[in-house]
């Protein structure tokens, strides 16, 4: 699916999404047009989902990270997912196997902010129970996908 040139372009853009197509082309010894067409193809096919600036959560007032595991009523689970998807400070939602139905990654201001989110979760019709884990420190958080 991805050839070596695609992988090289993707690796460079993961290191610096602001790199110009001219810089990428020069480093890979291909034309700028080739890079442009490859990136367009990768975007159109969904390989590249977007270009983002990675922020330091604690520097922007989101210094508390928590993982919340959700148990839900199976009949109401699609509605639960819709409700979770629209909640502020819920940054990731994973539909999982095992004891829980979903696992959430929360980023918020502090314990008061987390308390408000947990209270909001308690109001979602179909959530039977939650288990909250407060992250003390992040050892590894890698956004780059190894190719």
VENVENLIN-V788350 format. One record per pair of residues at least 24 apart in sequence whose C-alpha atoms are under 10 Angstrom apart, sorted by the first residue. I is the first residue (numbers start at 1). J is the second residue. If there is no record, write none. Layout:
I|J / I|J
This chain:
2|42 / 2|47 / 2|147 / 4|147 / 5|30 / 5|34 / 5|35 / 5|38 / 6|35 / 6|38 / 6|39 / 6|41 / 6|42 / 6|147 / 7|146 / 7|147 / 8|147 / 9|35 / 9|38 / 9|39 / 9|42 / 10|38 / 10|39 / 10|42 / 10|47 / 10|48 / 10|144 / 10|145 / 10|146 / 10|147 / 11|144 / 11|145 / 11|146 / 11|147 / 13|39 / 13|48 / 13|51 / 13|144 / 14|51 / 14|52 / 14|143 / 14|144 / 14|145 / 14|146 / 15|144 / 16|51 / 16|53 / 17|50 / 17|51 / 17|52 / 17|53 / 18|51 / 18|52 / 18|53 / 54|143 / 57|107 / 57|108 / 57|109 / 58|107 / 58|108 / 58|109 / 60|108 / 60|109 / 61|107 / 61|108 / 61|109 / 61|110 / 62|89 / 62|106 / 62|107 / 62|108 / 62|109 / 62|110 / 62|113 / 63|107 / 63|108 / 63|109 / 63|110 / 63|111 / 64|106 / 64|107 / 64|108 / 64|109 / 64|110 / 64|111 / 64|113 / 64|114 / 64|134 / 64|135 / 64|136 / 64|137 / 65|89 / 65|91 / 65|105 / 65|106 / 65|107 / 65|108 / 65|109 / 65|110 / 65|111 / 65|114 / 65|133 / 65|134 / 65|135 / 65|136 / 65|137 / 65|138 / 66|90 / 66|104 / 66|105 / 66|106 / 66|107 / 66|108 / 66|111 / 66|114 / 66|132 / 66|133 / 66|134 / 66|135 / 66|136 / 67|92 / 67|93 / 67|103 / 67|104 / 67|105 / 67|106 / 67|107 / 67|131 / 67|132 / 67|133 / 67|134 / 67|135 / 68|93 / 68|100 / 68|102 / 68|103 / 68|104 / 68|105 / 68|106 / 68|118 / 68|121 / 68|130 / 68|131 / 68|132 / 68|133 / 68|134 / 69|93 / 69|94 / 69|96 / 69|99 / 69|100 / 69|101 / 69|102 / 69|103 / 69|104 / 69|105 / 69|129 / 69|130 / 69|131 / 69|132 / 69|133 / 70|95 / 70|96 / 70|99 / 70|100 / 70|101 / 70|102 / 70|103 / 70|104 / 70|121 / 70|127 / 70|128 / 70|129 / 70|130 / 70|131 / 70|132 / 71|99 / 71|100 / 71|101 / 71|102 / 71|103 / 71|126 / 71|127 / 71|128 / 71|129 / 71|130 / 71|131 / 72|100 / 72|101 / 72|102 / 72|124 / 72|125 / 72|126 / 72|127 / 72|128 / 72|129 / 72|130 / 73|101 / 73|125 / 73|126 / 73|127 / 73|128 / 73|129 / 74|101 / 74|126 / 74|127 / 75|126 / 76|125 / 76|126 / 76|127 / 77|101 / 77|102 / 77|125 / 77|126 / 77|127 / 78|126 / 79|124 / 79|125 / 79|126 / 79|127 / 80|121 / 80|124 / 80|125 / 80|126 / 80|127 / 81|124 / 81|126 / 81|127 / 83|121 / 83|124 / 83|125 / 83|126 / 84|120 / 84|121 / 84|124 / 87|117 / 87|120 / 87|121 / 88|117 / 89|113 / 89|114 / 89|117 / 90|117 / 100|129 / 100|130 / 100|131 / 101|127 / 102|130 / 103|130 / 103|131 / 103|132 / 104|132 / 105|133 / 105|135 / 106|132 / 106|134 / 106|135 / 107|135
